[in-house]
């Protein structure tokens, strides 16, 4: 879980970084992931939690690697938005 959170942090660039954001990021990520469909969760889990290659993920889902790349890109954007909204709701 922490390794996946670290990989997400590589592309997660909040506008304002503060300790509150750092403290709430794991909960915000968990809440955001829970809002994805099971198929979307499987793509994220395969790529970021178990670090599977695009080829393996594509074969499991019956997709091309290009399709997996596109879906993951859209999911990262969606997760950024969901995490930002969650963090905003957690601020005092």
C-alpha positions as CSV (number, residue, x, y, z in Angstrom):
1,X,0.0,0.0,0.0
2,X,2.7,2.4,0.9
3,X,4.7,1.6,-2.3
4,X,1.6,2.4,-4.4
5,X,1.0,5.6,-2.4
6,X,4.6,6.6,-3.2
7,X,4.1,5.9,-6.9
8,X,1.0,8.0,-6.9
9,X,2.9,10.8,-5.1
10,X,5.3,10.9,-8.1
11,X,2.5,12.2,-10.3
12,X,0.4,13.9,-7.6
13,X,1.4,17.5,-7.6
14,X,-1.0,19.4,-5.3
15,X,-0.9,23.1,-5.8
16,X,-0.2,23.7,-2.2
17,X,1.7,21.2,-0.2
18,X,1.3,21.3,3.5
19,X,1.4,18.9,6.4
20,X,-2.4,18.6,6.4
21,X,-2.3,17.4,2.8
22,X,0.5,14.9,3.7
23,X,-1.4,13.6,6.7
24,X,-4.7,13.2,4.9
25,X,-3.3,11.8,1.5
26,X,-3.6,8.1,2.4
27,X,-7.3,8.5,3.5
28,X,-8.1,10.7,0.4
29,X,-6.5,8.1,-1.9
30,X,-8.5,5.3,-0.3
31,X,-11.7,7.3,-0.6
32,X,-10.9,8.1,-4.3
33,X,-10.1,4.5,-5.1
34,X,-13.4,3.4,-3.6
35,X,-15.3,5.6,-6.1
36,X,-13.8,3.7,-9.1
37,X,-15.5,0.8,-10.8
38,X,-14.1,-2.7,-10.1
39,X,-12.5,-2.7,-13.6
40,X,-10.9,0.6,-13.0
41,X,-9.7,-0.5,-9.6
42,X,-8.1,-3.6,-11.1
43,X,-6.2,-1.5,-13.7
44,X,-4.8,0.8,-10.9
45,X,-4.1,-2.1,-8.6
46,X,-2.3,-4.0,-11.3
47,X,-0.1,-1.1,-12.4
48,X,0.6,0.7,-9.1
49,X,0.0,-1.8,-6.3
50,X,1.5,-5.0,-7.8
51,X,3.6,-3.1,-10.5
52,X,2.6,-5.4,-13.4
53,X,3.7,-4.5,-16.9
54,X,1.3,-3.0,-19.3
55,X,1.5,-6.1,-21.4
56,X,0.3,-8.3,-18.5
57,X,-2.5,-6.0,-17.6
58,X,-3.5,-5.7,-21.3
59,X,-3.6,-9.5,-21.7
60,X,-5.7,-10.0,-18.5
61,X,-8.3,-7.4,-19.6
62,X,-8.3,-8.3,-23.3
63,X,-7.0,-4.9,-24.3
64,X,-4.0,-3.6,-26.3
65,X,-1.2,-2.0,-24.3
66,X,-2.1,1.3,-25.9
67,X,-5.7,1.0,-24.6
68,X,-4.3,0.3,-21.1
69,X,-2.0,3.3,-21.3
70,X,-5.0,5.5,-22.3
71,X,-7.2,4.2,-19.6
72,X,-4.5,4.6,-16.9
73,X,-3.9,8.2,-18.1
74,X,-7.6,9.0,-17.8
75,X,-7.8,7.2,-14.4
76,X,-4.8,9.2,-13.0
77,X,-6.5,12.5,-14.0
78,X,-9.8,11.3,-12.4
79,X,-8.0,10.2,-9.3
80,X,-6.2,13.6,-9.0
81,X,-9.6,15.3,-9.1
82,X,-11.2,12.9,-6.6
83,X,-8.2,13.2,-4.3
84,X,-8.2,17.0,-4.5
85,X,-11.9,17.1,-3.7
86,X,-11.4,14.7,-0.8
87,X,-8.5,16.7,0.6
88,X,-10.6,19.9,0.3
89,X,-13.4,18.3,2.3
90,X,-11.0,17.2,5.0
91,X,-9.6,20.6,5.5
92,X,-10.8,22.5,8.6
